């Protein structure tokens, strides 16, 4: 009897066995056994992914739930793949530090964050997971366990691949000239090896931080402010919510959101060592941008947590609506070069407003020209129409020089986007790397590529 497996999107999978090794030696032995028997193995983290990455079509699931070692110091943290992001942050805080990648889902595991090269709201300043990983220990399909440290380059020949002109990208393998092992594993979606443990770089917690939720009377004023505020010094975060997003949030937040608000931007700025009067400068910025006077600002950790909860409540509400509608979640993860941000948003507003009026939200990392579109399907026909729109929007992002996945990966649900970004020859270069580390194509089959014998 097969075991049902899902992720946060509801993508369905089935496993013949669910295995939870407690050590690197045990994980390696299981991979040797699977390799000898020709059994597919799919690693699993906390199940918070939204692309079906951990959901197999048979074979074994190898859960990292028992890899819970966590040792934090003043500079780095050593974290097992099963350790949750929130626990890393708590351990870092005890040393006056924080882990810079800030994905929305704090119950995601570190192994899952590495697999997808996750980022989040502070990626505007700090970038993605890849930038903050110093070493990874991984079990390979041949049953060996290796630790790769920052600076160790790939020890085999490969064809370098181009990267889009975006600030974030996690579509396909990261293979620039002089590629490093750590960078390759980040974003490889469990297809090259199973990350068991990682050394993470921690960042000093600033003494003073200013956070804000800035409300605007219309979208145009908010988007104009984005282009102006990108150059604000030490800005950690520049996030966006459209009017439908605020409609969702008016439920739990009631009258706290100004009645005239039709869009908002969330900002966070480190104040340590900044000259002048940062608060006065923000008053001037808000006035110049036409922002509403009753926007929210604060300088305490309590304020930051309140604003974080405000932001993170939105995807929870959207997910609840998706479950209520009885359809799988349809969400985009596209990003474009900063200079094309306005064009992509105009495309979103025009096509979504015409085809899905009242049934979509746009929010996310606008500082990186990376917002998430959610199409809220209410029927199978609506779901199919939403999928068609997602395919068209992916092609539009690529046409503008962008990526089809900026932080969530492609998994199984979105693997058909890969040929929009890369030529058949470039995808074959990725396949060649996979065959070198997983010649029998047993590790996470179906992620990124349909199977070893289908050409794109």
KOLGULUM-990208 format. One line per field, with one value per residue (C-alpha): residue number from 1; residue in one letter; chain; y, x, z. Coordinates in steps of 0.02 Angstrom, whole numbers, plus 50000, padded with zeros to 5 digits. Last residue first. Example, Ala and Ser with C-alpha at 12.3 -4.5 7.8 and 13.67 -1.06 7.14 Angstrom:
BEGIN
seq <- c(2, 1)
type <- c(s, a)
mol <- c(A, A)
py <- c(49947, 49775)
px <- c(50684, 50615)
pz <- c(50357, 50390)
END
This chain:
BEGIN
seq <- c(456, 455, 454, 453, 452, 451, 450, 449, 448, 447, 446, 445, 444, 443, 442, 441, 440, 439, 438, 437, 436, 435, 434, 433, 432, 431, 430, 429, 428, 427, 426, 425, 424, 423, 422, 421, 420, 419, 418, 417, 416, 415, 414, 413, 412, 411, 410, 409, 408, 407, 406, 405, 404, 403, 402, 401, 400, 399, 398, 397, 396, 395, 394, 393, 392, 391, 390, 389, 388, 387, 386, 385, 384, 383, 382, 381, 380, 379, 378, 377, 376, 375, 374, 373, 372, 371, 370, 369, 368, 367, 366, 365, 364, 363, 362, 361, 360, 359, 358, 357, 356, 355, 354, 353, 352, 351, 350, 349, 348, 347, 346, 345, 344, 343, 342, 341, 340, 339, 338, 337, 336, 335, 334, 333, 332, 331, 330, 329, 328, 327, 326, 325, 324, 323, 322, 321, 320, 319, 318, 317, 316, 315, 314, 313, 312, 311, 310, 309, 308, 307, 306, 305, 304, 303, 302, 301, 300, 299, 298, 297, 296, 295, 294, 293, 292, 291, 290, 289, 288, 287, 286, 285, 284, 283, 282, 281, 280, 279, 278, 277, 276, 275, 274, 273, 272, 271, 270, 269, 268, 267, 266, 265, 264, 263, 262, 261, 260, 259, 258, 257, 256, 255, 254, 253, 252, 251, 250, 249, 248, 247, 246, 245, 244, 243, 242, 241, 240, 239, 238, 237, 236, 235, 234, 233, 232, 231, 230, 229, 228, 227, 226, 225, 224, 223, 222, 221, 220, 219, 218, 217, 216, 215, 214, 213, 212, 211, 210, 209, 208, 207, 206, 205, 204, 203, 202, 201, 200, 199, 198, 197, 196, 195, 194, 193, 192, 191, 190, 189, 188, 187, 186, 185, 184, 183, 182, 181, 180, 179, 178, 177, 176, 175, 174, 173, 172, 171, 170, 169, 168, 167, 166, 165, 164, 163, 162, 161, 160, 159, 158, 157, 156, 155, 154, 153, 152, 151, 150, 149, 148, 147, 146, 145, 144, 143, 142, 141, 140, 139, 138, 137, 136, 135, 134, 133, 132, 131, 130, 129, 128, 127, 126, 125, 124, 123, 122, 121, 120, 119, 118, 117, 116, 115, 114, 113, 112, 111, 110, 109, 108, 107, 106, 105, 104, 103, 102, 101, 100, 99, 98, 97, 96, 95, 94, 93, 92, 91, 90, 89, 88, 87, 86, 85, 84, 83, 82, 81, 80, 79, 78, 77, 76, 75, 74, 73, 72, 71, 70, 69, 68, 67, 66, 65, 64, 63, 62, 61, 60, 59, 58, 57, 56, 55, 54, 53, 52, 51, 50, 49, 48, 47, 46, 45, 44, 43, 42, 41, 40, 39, 38, 37, 36, 35, 34, 33, 32, 31, 30, 29, 28, 27, 26, 25, 24, 23, 22, 21, 20, 19, 18, 17, 16, 15, 14, 13, 12, 11, 10, 9, 8, 7, 6, 5, 4, 3, 2, 1)
type <- c(x, x, x, x, x, x, x, x, x, x, x, x, x, x, x, x, x, x, x, x, x, x, x, x, x, x, x, x, x, x, x, x, x, x, x, x, x, x, x, x, x, x, x, x, x, x, x, x, x, x, x, x, x, x, x, x, x, x, x, x, x, x, x, x, x, x, x, x, x, x, x, x, x, x, x, x, x, x, x, x, x, x, x, x, x, x, x, x, x, x, x, x, x, x, x, x, x, x, x, x, x, x, x, x, x, x, x, x, x, x, x, x, x, x, x, x, x, x, x, x, x, x, x, x, x, x, x, x, x, x, x, x, x, x, x, x, x, x, x, x, x, x, x, x, x, x, x, x, x, x, x, x, x, x, x, x, x, x, x, x, x, x, x, x, x, x, x, x, x, x, x, x, x, x, x, x, x, x, x, x, x, x, x, x, x, x, x, x, x, x, x, x, x, x, x, x, x, x, x, x, x, x, x, x, x, x, x, x, x, x, x, x, x, x, x, x, x, x, x, x, x, x, x, x, x, x, x, x, x, x, x, x, x, x, x, x, x, x, x, x, x, x, x, x, x, x, x, x, x, x, x, x, x, x, x, x, x, x, x, x, x, x, x, x, x, x, x, x, x, x, x, x, x, x, x, x, x, x, x, x, x, x, x, x, x, x, x, x, x, x, x, x, x, x, x, x, x, x, x, x, x, x, x, x, x, x, x, x, x, x, x, x, x, x, x, x, x, x, x, x, x, x, x, x, x, x, x, x, x, x, x, x, x, x, x, x, x, x, x, x, x, x, x, x, x, x, x, x, x, x, x, x, x, x, x, x, x, x, x, x, x, x, x, x, x, x, x, x, x, x, x, x, x, x, x, x, x, x, x, x, x, x, x, x, x, x, x, x, x, x, x, x, x, x, x, x, x, x, x, x, x, x, x, x, x, x, x, x, x, x, x, x, x, x, x, x, x, x, x, x, x, x, x, x, x, x, x, x, x, x, x, x, x, x, x, x, x, x, x, x, x, x, x, x, x, x, x, x, x, x, x, x, x, x, x, x)
mol <- c(A, A, A, A, A, A, A, A, A, A, A, A, A, A, A, A, A, A, A, A, A, A, A, A, A, A, A, A, A, A, A, A, A, A, A, A, A, A, A, A, A, A, A, A, A, A, A, A, A, A, A, A, A, A, A, A, A, A, A, A, A, A, A, A, A, A, A, A, A, A, A, A, A, A, A, A, A, A, A, A, A, A, A, A, A, A, A, A, A, A, A, A, A, A, A, A, A, A, A, A, A, A, A, A, A, A, A, A, A, A, A, A, A, A, A, A, A, A, A, A, A, A, A, A, A, A, A, A, A, A, A, A, A, A, A, A, A, A, A, A, A, A, A, A, A, A, A, A, A, A, A, A, A, A, A, A, A, A, A, A, A, A, A, A, A, A, A, A, A, A, A, A, A, A, A, A, A, A, A, A, A, A, A, A, A, A, A, A, A, A, A, A, A, A, A, A, A, A, A, A, A, A, A, A, A, A, A, A, A, A, A, A, A, A, A, A, A, A, A, A, A, A, A, A, A, A, A, A, A, A, A, A, A, A, A, A, A, A, A, A, A, A, A, A, A, A, A, A, A, A, A, A, A, A, A, A, A, A, A, A, A, A, A, A, A, A, A, A, A, A, A, A, A, A, A, A, A, A, A, A, A, A, A, A, A, A, A, A, A, A, A, A, A, A, A, A, A, A, A, A, A, A, A, A, A, A, A, A, A, A, A, A, A, A, A, A, A, A, A, A, A, A, A, A, A, A, A, A, A, A, A, A, A, A, A, A, A, A, A, A, A, A, A, A, A, A, A, A, A, A, A, A, A, A, A, A, A, A, A, A, A, A, A, A, A, A, A, A, A, A, A, A, A, A, A, A, A, A, A, A, A, A, A, A, A, A, A, A, A, A, A, A, A, A, A, A, A, A, A, A, A, A, A, A, A, A, A, A, A, A, A, A, A, A, A, A, A, A, A, A, A, A, A, A, A, A, A, A, A, A, A, A, A, A, A, A, A, A, A, A, A, A, A, A, A, A, A, A, A, A, A, A, A, A, A, A)
py <- c(50968, 50792, 50647, 50502, 50555, 50603, 50757, 50876, 51003, 50878, 50723, 50603, 50661, 50552, 50394, 50457, 50304, 50414, 50523, 50633, 50633, 50609, 50767, 50870, 50805, 50847, 51027, 51035, 50953, 51098, 51217, 51121, 51117, 51307, 51384, 51505, 51444, 51266, 51273, 51322, 51141, 51105, 51206, 51077, 50951, 51053, 51225, 51320, 51433, 51584, 51676, 51552, 51587, 51711, 51879, 51958, 52041, 51895, 51779, 51869, 51863, 51676, 51649, 51758, 51652, 51491, 51566, 51622, 51445, 51380, 51508, 51455, 51275, 51327, 51427, 51275, 51168, 51291, 51434, 51484, 51617, 51668, 51718, 51832, 51844, 51995, 51996, 52161, 52146, 52293, 52225, 52076, 52024, 52055, 52035, 51960, 51877, 51836, 52004, 52010, 51855, 51878, 52067, 52120, 51982, 52032, 52219, 52215, 52082, 52162, 52331, 52246, 52170, 52335, 52429, 52304, 52306, 52414, 52302, 52148, 52026, 51904, 51761, 51658, 51642, 51565, 51445, 51348, 51186, 51201, 51170, 51351, 51346, 51278, 51422, 51547, 51479, 51493, 51675, 51710, 51628, 51722, 51886, 51851, 51853, 52039, 52089, 51968, 52048, 52220, 52167, 52082, 52238, 52345, 52229, 52237, 52425, 52568, 52594, 52666, 52645, 52751, 52875, 53016, 52928, 52926, 53060, 53014, 53185, 53183, 53007, 53048, 53204, 53109, 52974, 53103, 53164, 52987, 52963, 53119, 53153, 53027, 52838, 52747, 52615, 52654, 52490, 52518, 52413, 52452, 52386, 52464, 52483, 52492, 52557, 52645, 52770, 52680, 52676, 52499, 52487, 52490, 52303, 52210, 52031, 52065, 52218, 52101, 52017, 52186, 52245, 52105, 52152, 52331, 52282, 52236, 52277, 52245, 52346, 52272, 52294, 52478, 52524, 52683, 52731, 52699, 52584, 52721, 52818, 52672, 52600, 52770, 52776, 52605, 52663, 52823, 52725, 52597, 52722, 52808, 52745, 52660, 52642, 52499, 52544, 52480, 52578, 52476, 52521, 52412, 52307, 52118, 52054, 51930, 51742, 51631, 51455, 51291, 51156, 50981, 50832, 50897, 50755, 50747, 50801, 50812, 50879, 51043, 51102, 51278, 51281, 51123, 51211, 51359, 51248, 51150, 51306, 51361, 51431, 51490, 51502, 51345, 51375, 51231, 51261, 51406, 51483, 51666, 51831, 52004, 51982, 51993, 51808, 51686, 51604, 51425, 51355, 51186, 51062, 50986, 50904, 50957, 51087, 51228, 51228, 51411, 51386, 51213, 51047, 50905, 50733, 50578, 50428, 50310, 50317, 50430, 50566, 50614, 50798, 50907, 51089, 51234, 51424, 51459, 51641, 51697, 51541, 51576, 51727, 51911, 52020, 52191, 52162, 51981, 52045, 51992, 51814, 51709, 51524, 51435, 51297, 51150, 51262, 51322, 51143, 51083, 51229, 51175, 51284, 51330, 51513, 51522, 51697, 51667, 51780, 51744, 51850, 51730, 51841, 51888, 51957, 51789, 51732, 51797, 51665, 51524, 51600, 51630, 51451, 51389, 51492, 51420, 51242, 51112, 50959, 50988, 50997, 51166, 51228, 51414, 51548, 51707, 51725, 51543, 51433, 51244, 51155, 50967, 50920, 50792, 50682, 50758, 50734, 50621, 50500, 50463, 50298, 50244, 50298, 50450, 50568, 50723, 50814, 50940, 50966, 51151, 51237, 51188, 51188, 50999, 51010, 50928, 50778, 50691, 50587, 50417, 50309, 50124, 50041, 49901, 49940, 50126, 50106, 50005, 50128, 50271, 50185, 50158, 50342, 50397, 50279, 50342, 50523, 50491, 50475, 50404, 50440, 50325, 50331, 50183, 50150, 50336, 50428, 50608, 50739, 50927, 51008, 51171, 51148, 50981, 50811, 50628, 50478, 50313, 50166, 50000)
px <- c(50649, 50715, 50631, 50744, 50806, 50634, 50521, 50661, 50661, 50597, 50523, 50648, 50707, 50865, 50855, 50924, 51037, 51190, 51157, 51310, 51376, 51202, 51145, 51287, 51248, 51064, 51112, 51212, 51064, 50957, 51080, 51076, 50886, 50886, 50849, 50721, 50557, 50625, 50622, 50438, 50378, 50460, 50325, 50222, 50362, 50488, 50514, 50606, 50527, 50643, 50655, 50574, 50524, 50666, 50678, 50746, 50582, 50540, 50572, 50440, 50318, 50344, 50306, 50151, 50087, 50112, 50031, 49881, 49854, 49864, 49734, 49616, 49635, 49595, 49444, 49376, 49409, 49312, 49338, 49514, 49604, 49749, 49894, 50027, 50191, 50303, 50485, 50551, 50684, 50615, 50443, 50465, 50286, 50107, 49981, 49810, 49684, 49499, 49409, 49419, 49506, 49525, 49522, 49594, 49723, 49780, 49791, 49858, 49990, 50052, 50066, 50164, 50283, 50311, 50340, 50470, 50568, 50713, 50731, 50762, 50616, 50554, 50428, 50368, 50185, 50047, 49907, 49854, 49761, 49571, 49439, 49381, 49395, 49572, 49618, 49536, 49638, 49796, 49756, 49726, 49891, 49978, 49913, 49948, 50134, 50136, 50037, 50137, 50297, 50226, 50186, 50356, 50445, 50344, 50388, 50571, 50558, 50579, 50403, 50307, 50128, 50044, 49913, 49978, 49939, 50078, 50090, 50269, 50342, 50251, 50309, 50488, 50489, 50422, 50549, 50690, 50626, 50635, 50811, 50880, 51056, 51196, 51167, 51283, 51157, 50988, 50949, 50796, 50639, 50502, 50328, 50237, 50049, 49908, 49729, 49720, 49575, 49501, 49665, 49707, 49681, 49493, 49477, 49643, 49576, 49456, 49542, 49685, 49596, 49542, 49722, 49780, 49646, 49717, 49897, 50033, 50217, 50383, 50544, 50658, 50833, 50858, 51033, 51036, 50879, 50915, 50767, 50657, 50629, 50579, 50470, 50390, 50327, 50248, 50156, 50093, 50029, 49941, 49824, 49786, 49949, 49989, 50163, 50196, 50355, 50508, 50656, 50799, 50923, 51053, 51084, 51088, 51253, 51233, 51249, 51332, 51261, 51355, 51245, 51185, 51107, 51093, 51033, 51122, 51102, 50913, 50863, 50799, 50966, 50937, 51088, 51183, 51273, 51321, 51403, 51496, 51571, 51554, 51710, 51613, 51430, 51328, 51181, 51064, 50886, 50773, 50826, 50849, 50860, 50931, 50879, 50981, 50953, 51097, 51196, 51258, 51435, 51460, 51541, 51710, 51738, 51809, 51676, 51754, 51783, 51777, 51641, 51655, 51590, 51567, 51546, 51447, 51461, 51319, 51328, 51174, 51265, 51241, 51275, 51367, 51354, 51471, 51474, 51292, 51238, 51248, 51158, 51009, 50958, 51006, 51042, 50979, 50820, 50825, 50751, 50573, 50610, 50756, 50750, 50887, 50760, 50858, 50945, 50781, 50716, 50867, 50848, 50670, 50516, 50420, 50467, 50362, 50380, 50562, 50687, 50866, 50974, 51004, 51011, 51140, 51148, 51212, 51046, 50965, 51057, 50974, 50801, 50832, 50892, 50738, 50622, 50706, 50666, 50802, 50777, 50932, 51042, 51109, 51284, 51268, 51396, 51479, 51442, 51397, 51247, 51242, 51089, 51081, 50906, 50931, 50787, 50657, 50767, 50639, 50694, 50542, 50560, 50494, 50328, 50267, 50356, 50298, 50447, 50465, 50280, 50301, 50234, 50360, 50308, 50327, 50452, 50594, 50582, 50711, 50651, 50730, 50699, 50739, 50862, 50901, 51087, 51051, 50917, 51032, 51175, 51055, 50994, 51172, 51213, 51064, 51114, 51293, 51235, 51130, 50949, 50871, 50685, 50612, 50438, 50413, 50316, 50285, 50139, 50118, 49982, 50016, 49915, 50011, 50089, 50165, 50083, 50130, 50011, 50092, 50073, 50000)
pz <- c(48801, 48781, 48869, 48918, 49088, 49155, 49159, 49214, 49355, 49484, 49403, 49480, 49653, 49649, 49544, 49378, 49359, 49333, 49486, 49513, 49333, 49261, 49351, 49279, 49104, 49129, 49162, 49000, 48912, 48973, 48892, 48728, 48728, 48752, 48921, 48990, 48912, 48916, 49109, 49122, 49102, 49271, 49358, 49453, 49467, 49564, 49488, 49625, 49755, 49751, 49583, 49465, 49285, 49265, 49178, 49019, 48969, 48854, 49001, 49105, 48958, 48935, 49119, 49101, 48957, 49054, 49209, 49103, 49041, 49219, 49272, 49133, 49190, 49369, 49313, 49220, 49373, 49479, 49601, 49549, 49651, 49539, 49652, 49578, 49673, 49651, 49599, 49532, 49670, 49769, 49723, 49837, 49867, 49821, 49680, 49715, 49601, 49582, 49574, 49385, 49317, 49128, 49102, 49269, 49259, 49085, 49117, 49294, 49261, 49100, 49186, 49325, 49199, 49110, 49272, 49332, 49169, 49233, 49386, 49278, 49289, 49420, 49409, 49557, 49510, 49613, 49570, 49725, 49696, 49694, 49827, 49839, 50029, 50013, 49897, 50015, 50161, 50057, 50020, 50204, 50253, 50113, 50187, 50370, 50333, 50297, 50451, 50559, 50497, 50539, 50717, 50735, 50677, 50799, 50943, 50894, 50914, 50790, 50724, 50577, 50515, 50381, 50440, 50333, 50168, 50040, 49906, 49861, 49906, 50074, 50112, 50067, 50176, 50326, 50289, 50296, 50463, 50529, 50461, 50549, 50486, 50466, 50466, 50585, 50637, 50556, 50468, 50360, 50342, 50218, 50178, 50031, 50020, 49895, 49886, 50054, 50070, 50224, 50320, 50379, 50567, 50542, 50522, 50536, 50526, 50382, 50308, 50262, 50117, 50046, 50067, 49953, 49825, 49829, 49792, 49917, 49898, 49987, 49999, 50132, 50200, 50156, 50208, 50103, 50004, 49820, 49791, 49863, 49702, 49591, 49729, 49761, 49581, 49607, 49763, 49679, 49530, 49638, 49720, 49886, 49962, 50127, 50201, 50320, 50412, 50500, 50570, 50642, 50779, 50863, 50708, 50728, 50662, 50520, 50531, 50401, 50391, 50401, 50328, 50367, 50279, 50101, 49990, 49823, 49642, 49617, 49788, 49718, 49644, 49713, 49829, 49785, 49643, 49751, 49881, 49747, 49670, 49489, 49403, 49250, 49299, 49331, 49447, 49403, 49347, 49394, 49559, 49514, 49608, 49565, 49384, 49224, 49187, 49209, 49068, 49083, 49094, 49009, 49127, 49163, 49331, 49499, 49538, 49638, 49824, 49883, 50014, 50088, 50025, 50148, 50070, 50112, 49995, 49959, 49769, 49769, 49863, 50046, 50074, 50199, 50152, 50187, 50200, 50158, 50167, 49985, 49923, 50037, 49933, 49933, 50084, 50034, 49933, 49993, 50156, 50110, 50059, 49995, 49959, 49862, 49828, 49899, 50025, 50100, 50101, 50197, 50318, 50354, 50327, 50484, 50460, 50300, 50229, 50183, 50273, 50220, 50337, 50482, 50635, 50765, 50943, 51005, 51078, 50919, 50817, 50914, 50890, 50704, 50679, 50771, 50660, 50504, 50557, 50582, 50471, 50365, 50518, 50566, 50607, 50644, 50607, 50672, 50858, 50880, 50844, 50859, 50793, 50763, 50707, 50569, 50627, 50509, 50356, 50272, 50137, 50030, 49939, 49770, 49695, 49599, 49718, 49814, 49891, 49750, 49724, 49682, 49839, 49971, 50156, 50177, 50320, 50225, 50112, 50003, 49855, 49819, 49664, 49679, 49560, 49683, 49700, 49705, 49837, 49950, 49927, 49964, 50122, 50181, 50153, 50256, 50398, 50397, 50394, 50548, 50606, 50449, 50422, 50289, 50211, 50094, 49933, 49911, 49832, 49775, 49766, 49751, 49891, 49879, 50051, 50001, 49987, 50012, 50013, 50067, 49947, 50000)
END
